[in-house]
């Protein structure tokens, strides 16, 4: 299904306007697609360049149905993906996997 997103939460700041001091807490992030074997990578949370000081706490990441897994894809690229830029991230108490929170 082409309407299913590859990324649940996506952030990319810029050098002049970094994206910082954000919190994602107590959320259910689910039913995003695994990668397509090409350029689109399945991620629940993707913090790309020019981000810092995010709190990712007590979230549940899961898939309710195997329809979200593409043919030949067996893994998500990264449930929580933080590129190596920025500082002061707190990632704590997140549940990753299963079919429900």
Residue pairs with C-beta under 8 A, 6 or more apart in sequence:
1 67
4 31
4 32
4 33
4 68
5 32
5 33
6 32
6 33
6 35
6 36
6 40
6 41
6 42
6 43
7 32
7 41
7 42
7 43
7 44
7 45
7 46
8 29
8 30
8 32
8 43
8 44
8 45
8 61
9 24
9 29
9 44
9 45
9 46
10 43
10 46
10 48
11 19
11 22
11 46
11 47
11 48
11 51
11 54
12 19
12 48
12 49
12 50
12 51
13 19
13 20
13 49
13 50
13 51
14 50
15 50
17 50
18 50
18 51
18 52
18 86
19 50
19 51
20 51
20 52
20 53
20 54
20 86
21 53
21 54
22 53
22 54
22 55
23 54
23 55
23 56
23 57
24 45
24 54
24 55
24 56
24 57
24 59
25 55
25 56
25 57
25 58
25 59
26 57
26 58
26 59
27 59
27 60
28 59
28 60
28 62
28 101
29 44
29 45
29 59
29 60
29 61
30 60
30 61
30 62
30 63
30 64
30 101
31 63
31 64
31 65
31 68
32 42
32 43
32 44
32 63
32 68
33 40
33 42
33 68
33 69
33 70
34 42
34 68
34 69
34 70
34 73
34 74
34 75
34 76
35 41
35 42
35 70
35 73
35 75
35 76
35 77
36 70
36 73
37 70
37 72
37 73
41 77
41 78
41 81
42 73
42 76
42 77
43 76
43 77
43 78
43 79
43 80
43 81
44 59
44 61
44 76
44 79
44 80
44 96
45 56
45 59
45 61
45 79
45 80
45 81
46 78
46 81
47 54
47 81
47 82
47 83
47 86
47 89
48 83
49 83
49 85
50 85
50 86
51 82
51 83
51 85
51 86
52 85
52 86
52 87
52 88
52 89
53 86
53 87
53 88
53 89
54 82
54 86
54 89
54 90
55 89
55 90
56 80
56 89
56 90
56 91
56 92
56 94
57 90
57 91
57 92
57 93
57 94
58 92
58 93
58 94
59 94
59 95
60 94
60 95
60 100
60 101
61 79
61 80
61 94
61 95
61 96
61 97
62 95
62 96
62 97
62 98
62 99
62 100
62 101
63 69
63 99
64 99
64 100
65 99
79 94
79 96
80 91
80 94
80 96
82 89
82 91
95 101
